[in-house]
């Protein structure tokens, strides 16, 4: 069939230029196998042809063969060191492999040669975003989108960069523009749904996420996001989550062939080998929660391996690495290779610290690389993954009598299910601010995604019930004027004078902790209650009012309070929540007592006693290991 030929029919040899042109036409037309054939035929005539080498690199990138793409682009650049498209592809391939330092240099070289090259600007922005330089990423993508007004891909990436830069309003606007040009693009809808949720419009965002999944049922990232966001809806129950988790499991395991059969061999060794998996081994709530546990493990009984997908390491990463017998950097490693690494390390119990949060490794867990697999910490309440054996909770987050249903078996800690250790820079506790003010100050330092209309209505009820009181709300997302205006408008809608609301943007961690000196009583959002935020408020001597619900994530703060013998600060209905907050506002002696005693309560409980907590955790994990029948 002449349409599939890359050589002429007249018997004459095709030149490299003719072969390359034919290959490019096949490539742009989506006939990738013929494009590859054409590029290879070009190299048969001209083995140093940089354009053909870069064409093969682009094909390798498209199928995820990033190492091959690096090799091919490097060969192309040896032939033509000024080949901008090859430099751009080299940067993209290095980024995909988690090599951010090696990704940046070729992209900056490309832009030095062609300052307005859109693809290089876009790819450099993605590298900057991955490195945590979100403002730089936004600036680059604003330049790209200004020159490419109708490009949905660049607009999608601008939305992602704005969201990473805590500019939810700008993210939503960019993603809506992208959706106007590509209304059935699942990636755009996934990002738009996430941005809407993060701005506090959770139900609207969930609807958009469902649209993304309807367009592409196999879209695992969108299913992850949906499961995470459903926990922010108060009427979400175990059946709702189980249904979505079952759909997630069906998609992530579709066509999956487990390469290791049961039973697993059990090496004869005295120490139980644990593998912790996370991309958050650093300055992140997971990093802060796991640090005291890694440090307190009984090294005569436990051997620790950490599998870190973290791209940008920090001082906390370095400290966590000190506690590991084996530290594996796994960013850019495929799930198959990741699973092979775990098997090679002969891990006994593999512990997931991400669940359905961003950058998780549930695809690797689905391959069953370890005899016992446990989910803990990052996603509270179970993953729904068939290959996940257990999830770690406690008797407060998952009371036996409530019969919380999850596909994993529940391992219940005897106390709370998390352990908190404050950072070294935590300031001393200050007296309640009401002692120097003529009013009581309530506060919440939680993200807008947790602050839904029912929470706002309840907080407005507290301000109405406590005359002259103030409310301080703090989040990095409140850097936008739009976010602050919308929040104040919500309180005005509920009859609250906006002068009683103070909205603060993000700050350093140390400064954020210092600002608890301005708060008399912390207000917990619901149904997704505080984790690290509640622990930090309590450490700074601030009592936290919470409202419990049906899901484990709605009972996290309740778990902490129960551990501290402060169950009276937990409500079951919004009216009770308001009543508790009003009582605290009038009870200055109690608030002074909390300032004086909360730190001691924490350090002498499982919440703050790392040795006691970790001993109980080890006993639970060993019980799970000994009870497995594989």
N, C-alpha and C positions, 0 to 999 in steps of 0.2 A: 504494500500500500504506500503510494508515494508520499502521502501526508505524514508518514512516520519516519521518513528517511532523513538522515542528516548529511548524506553525501549526494552529489549530483548523479543523474542517470546517464550522462553521456560518456561515462568511462574515464573522464579526466579526474585527476586528484583534486579534492577540495583544498583550498588554502585554509590556514589557521583562522583567518578573518571570517571566511564563509562558515566554517564549522562553529566558530564562536557565536556568530550572529544567529545561526539556527538554534544553538543551545539556549541562547538568551530568549528567543521567541518561545521555545518550549517551556522555559522556566516561567516566564511571565504569563503563559497560558495555563499553568498548573500541571503541565505534563512532566512531572518531576523525574520519572525514570528516563525519559528521552533526553531531558536536560542533562542529567548526569552522564548519559552515554555521549552526548555531544561535547560536554566539557572534557571528558576523557579522550575523545577523538582529537580534540584540539590539542591536548597535551601530547598526543602521539605524534603530531606534526611539529609542535613547538613546546617542548617539555618545560620551558621556563615561562610560559604564558601566564602572567600575573592575573589577568582577568578570568581565565579558566580556573586557576587555582582558587581564586576568591569565589567564583560561582559554586565550586564544590564545597567550599567552606560555608556558604550561605545555605546550601542543602543540608549540610551536617548540622548546622544550627537549628534548622527547622525540625529535625527529628531528634534533637536533644543530644547529639554526639558532640559535646562541647570540646572534649580533648582533641578530637579529629579536626574540629574547626580551628582550634589554636594552631595545630601543626600546619594546616593548609594556608592559613593567613600569614603565618611566619614565612612560609616558602614564597608566597606571593610578594611579601615585602622585601625579601632578599632580591627578588627580581626588580621590584620597583618600590623603593623606600618611601616614595611620596604618594603612594596609592591610597587615597583618602578612604575609599569604601572598604579596603582591606583593613586599614587601621580601625575603622569603625566596627567591623565584624570581629576583629581581635579583641577589642574592648568588651564587646557584648559577650563573647565566649568566656573571657576571663571572669567577668561578672557572674555568669551562670555557674562557674566552678567555685565561686566564693572567694576569688582572688581579687579583692577590691583594689589593692595597691597596684597590681599588674594591669588591672582594667583601666585605671585612670590615665596612665601615661600615653598609651596609643590614642585615646580619645582626645586628649589635649593636643597631641601632635597633629591629629586630623584637623582640629579646629584652628591650629596655627597656620595650616596650609589653606583651609577653607573655612573662615570664621562663621559663615552662615549655613554650613552644611547641617540640614535639619536633623538627619538621622544621628549624626555625631552629638549634636546638642541634646537630643532626646536621650541617647544612651548614656551620656555623661551625667545627665540629670538623674537617671535611674541609679547610677553608681553613687552619686552624692546622697541620694535618699537612703540607699542601703547603708551608707556610712554614718547616717544620722545627721547629715548636713542638709536639713530639710529646707531652710530658707534659700540656700544656693540652688537646690533642685527646683524650687518654685520659680526663681528668677530665670533659670535656663529655659524652663518649659513655657513661661510667659513669652519669652522671645520667640520660641518655636511656634507657638500657637498664633502669635501676632502675624507671623509670615505664612501661616497655613491655617486660615480661618475655618476651613471646612474639614479639617483632618480629625476624624473621630478618635484615632489612636493617640495622637498627641494631646487632645483634650482629656481623654481618659487618664493619661499619665499625669497631666496637670492636676486633675481632681485627686488622684492618689497622693501626689506630693503635698497638696494643700491639706488633705486630711492628716498626713503624717506631721505636718507643721501646725497642727491644732487649729486649722482654719476651716471649720466644718461648713460654714456658709459659703465660702469661696469654692470648696470642694463640690458642694451640691450644685452650684451654678455651672461649674465647668462640666460636670458629669451630665447635667440636663442638656447642655449644648451638645455633648457627645452623643447622647441618646437621640437627639433630634436628627442627627445625620446617620445614625446606625441604631434604629429603635429595637432591633431584634438581636443585638450583640450581647451575649450572656455576660461577658467580662465587664462591659460598661454597666449593665444592670446590677451585677454583683457589687461593683464599687459604689454605684449610686445608692443601692439599698443600705450598704454599710454606712455611708456618709449620712444618710437620713437618720439612721438609728443613733449614730454617735452624736448627732445634733439634738437628740432627745425625741425625735419623731419616729419612735420605734415601730408602732403598728404600720405606719406608712412604709417604712423601710422594709419590714417583713414582707409586705405585699410585693414589693419590687424584687426582693430576693426569691420569692416563689415564682415570679415571672422568669427570672434567669434560669431557675431549675427546670421549669416547664419547657423552656427552649432547649436545654441541654441537661437531661436527667443525670448524666454521668459527671456533672460539674461538682467535684468533691469540695472545692474551696467554698462554693456557694452553699453547699449543704452544711459545711462546718459553720459558716457564718449564721445560717438560719438557726441551727441548734443553739449557738451561743446567744443569739438575740432573743430567742423564745424564752429564755430564762429571765428576761426583763419584763415579761408580761405576767401580771398577778394571777390570772386565771389559768395559766399553763400548769398542767398536772402531769403525773408520771405517765399516764396513757398517751398524752400528747407527745411527750418526749420519746417514749418508746416507739411510737409509730414513725416519727421522723428518724430515730436512730436505726430502726430496722431498714428503712429505705436507704440510709447512708451505708449501712453494712452491706446491703445487697449490691450497691454500686461499686464500693471500694474492693469488694471481693469477686466481682464479675470476671470470669475467665482466669481467676487466680489459681496457680498451681503451686502448692507449697512444696519446696524443694527438699525439705527434711521431714522424714516420717517419724512417727512415734514408735517405740518409746525413745526418749532422750537418754543418752549415756550420762551417768552421774560420776564424774571423776572423784577419786578418793582423795579428799582434802578436808582439812579441819575447819576452814573458814567458808562461810556462805558468801558467794560472790554476787554482789548486787550491781546492776547497771542502771544508772539514772540517765534519762533522755530529756533534753530540753534545748531550746535555742535561747533561753533566758538566763543562762549562767552569767549574771552580771548585775548591774544596777537596774533591777526589775523586781516587782514583788516576789516572784518565784525565787530569784537569787537570794533575796533577803530571808525568805522563809526556809530555804534549804540549807543555808550556811550553818546555823547552829546544829542541825542534824548531822551534816557531814563531819563537822568538827567533833561531835560527841559520840560517834559510832565507836563501839568496842572493837578495836582493831585486832584483838586476839580472836574475835569471832566473826568479823565482817571484813570482806575485801571490797573496795569501792572502785567501780569504773564509771566514768562520766562520758557521755556522748554529746558533744556540744555542737549545735548548729549555729552558734552565735558568730556573726560576721565581724562585728567590732568588739574587741575585748577591752575590758577596763580594769580598774584596780580590784574590784570585787571578783572579777573573773580570775585574776592572778591568785587571790586568796583562796578561792574555791579549788583551784587546781592543786594547791598544796595538800589538800585533804584526800586526793584521789590516788589510788595505786596505779590506775591507768586513765589517761586523759586522751580522748579521741576527738579530733576536730573533724566534723562531718558535714560542714556547710558545702553544698554543691555535690555531695555524694548521693547517688541514686538509692532508692529504697532497697533494691536488690543487693547492691554493694554494702549498704548499711547493715542489712540483715546478715550478710555473710561475715561482716566484721564482728557482729555480736556472737555469732556461732563460733567463730575462730577464738574469741575471748572466753568461750565456755561459761557464759553468764548463767547463773542459776535463776535469778529473779530479775526481770527487766521492768523498770518502773518509769512509766510515762508521767511527765510533769506538765503536759500541755493540754491533753484532751483535744477539744475542738477549737482551741485558740490558734492564732496565726503561727505558721511555721511548724505545725505539729508533724509527727512522724507516724501517724496511725497507719499509713500505707506500709511502713516497714513492720509495724506490730502485726498487721494482717498476715504477714508471711510467717508468723510464729517462729521467730528466731530463738526464743528462750522457752524453757519448760514451763515457767510460771510468769505471767505478765499481769502487771498491776497498774491501775490508773490512780493518780493522786495529785491533789493540790491545784493544778492549773485550771481544771474544769471540774467543778464540784457536782457529783451526782451520777457519774457513770458515762461511758462513751457510746455504748451500744454496739461496740465492735465484738464480733463473735469470738475473736482470738484473744480478747482481754478477759482474764479470769476473775479479777477482783478489782474493787474500787475501795479506797480508804475514806471512811467517814467517822462519825462518832455517834453516841447515843442521843446527842442533842440535834444534830443535823439530820439524822435518820433514825428516829425512835423506832424500836422494834414494834411497838403497838400501832404505829402509823402505817406499817407495811409499805414503805416506799419501794416501788418496783423499778428495778433496773436489770439489764441483761447480765451484768456482772454480779458475782456474789459480794456482799458487803462485808468488809473488814472494819469492825467498829473499835476505834481507840477507846481506852477506858476513860480518858479525859477528853479534852478538845483535840481536833484532828490536825491542828497546825501549831507550830512553835515559833514564837516571836522573840527576836533579840534586837534591841534598838541599835541604831548606828552609833559609832563612837562620838559623832559630833552632836548627838541629841543634847539640847540645852537643859538646864535645870528647870524644874517646875516652878511656875510663878503663881502667886495668889490669884483667886478668881477675879476677873476684871470688874465684876459688880461691886467689889469693895472700894474701887476708886471711881466707878461710874454711878450714875443715878438710875441705871437700868440694867436688865439682864440681856446678855448677848448669846443668842443661839448661833450655831454654825454647822456647815457641812463642806468638807473639802473633797467631795466625790465628783466623778465625771458626769457631764450632762446626760449621757446615755441612761444613767440610772434615775434621772429626775423626771418622772412621768407626770401627767396631769393630776393623778390621784395624790402623788407625793406633794406637789405644789399646793393642792387644795388643803391637804392636811397641815402643811407648814403654815399656810395662811391662817388656818384655824387656830394654831398655836399663838401666832402673833395677835390675833383678835382676842384670845383668852388671857394674854399677858400684856396689859397696857404698857406702852412706852418701850417694850422690848425691841431688840434689833436682831437682824439675821445677816450673817456674813456667809457668802457663798464664794468658794475659791476653786478654780480649775484652770489648767493651761488653755482650755478651749474658750475661756472668757476673754481672750486677748482681742477678739473681734467685737467691734462696736455693735454689729448686727446681733450677735449672741446676747450681749448685755441688754440691748433695747428689747429684744423679744422676751427675755426673762423678766424684766421689770414690767412689761406689758401684761404678762401672765399674773403677776401679783396685783396689779391694778385691777385686772378683771375680777379678782377675788376680794376686792375692797380694801387692799393694803396700800398705804401711802408709800410710794417708791423711796421716799427719804429714809424709810426704816430698813431698806435693803442695801447692803454694801456688797458689791461684786468685785472680786479680786482675781487677777490673772495669775498665771503660773510664776514660780520662783524657784530658786535652788531648794534642794531638799532640806538643808539646814534652816533656811529662812522660813520655809513652810512650817517646820516644827516649832520655830519660835513664835509663829503667828497663833498658835494655840493659846498663848498667853492672853489673847483677845477674846477667847471663847469661854463662856460659862458652861454651856451644855451643848454637846454634839448631837445632831439629828441624823439618824441613819436613813438612807433611802430604802425603798422596798419596791418590788420583791427581791431585787438583786442587792443584797446588803453588803456592807463594807467588809473587806478582808484586811489588807495591810492598813487601810485608812482608819478602820475602827481600832486596830491595835495601836496605831500611833497616837490617836486621840487619847486612849486610855493611858498610854505611857506618859503623856503630858499632863495627866491628872484630870482629864475632862470626862465626866460621865457621858455615856452614849445611850440615847433612847432608840430602841429598835422595835420593829413590828415583824413578828414571825408569820410564815406562810406554810404552804404545803411542800415546797421544794427544798432540798438541802441548801441551795444557795441563798434561800430566803431565811435561813436559820444560822448563818455563820456568826454574826455578831451575838446572837443568842447563845451560841456555843461558848464564845469567849466570856460573856457575862456570867453564864452558869458556872464556869470554871472559877470565876472570881467571887462567887456567892452574891451576885447582883441580879438575880433573875427578876427582881421587882422592876427593873428598867425595861423589861420586854412586854410588849402589848400583843394582842391577837387581833384587834380591830383598830381602825383609825381613831375612833372616839377614845379608846383607852390610851392610845399613843399621845393624843392631845392632853389627856388628863395627867399622864405621867410627866410630860414636859412642863405642864403648869405647876405641878407639885414641886418639881425640882427648882423651878424659878423662884418659888416662895421659900424654899428650904436652904437658906444660905449656909447654915451649919453643916448640912450634909455635903454641900459642894466644897466647903473648906476641908472637910474630912477626906473627901475623895482626892483633893490635891495633895494631902499629906500621906495617904495610905495606898493609893493605887499601884505605885511602883513596887512596893513590898508585896502586895497581893499577887502581882504578876510574876515576880521572880520566884515566889514560893509555890506557884501552881504549875501544872503541866504546860500552860501557855508560855511561861517564861523560864522554866527549869529544863534546860536542854538535856541534861543527863537523864533525868527521870522520863522525860518525853521520849527520848531516843531509845532508852531501854525498853519501854513499852512498845514502841514501834518495831524494834527488832524482834521482840517476842511474837508480835502479830505476824510479821513477815515470815519468821521461821515456822510458825504454825501453818501458814499457807503453803510453804514449801514442803513441809513434812506430810501434809495432807493431800498433796497432788498425786494423782495416780498415773502420771505419764511415764 
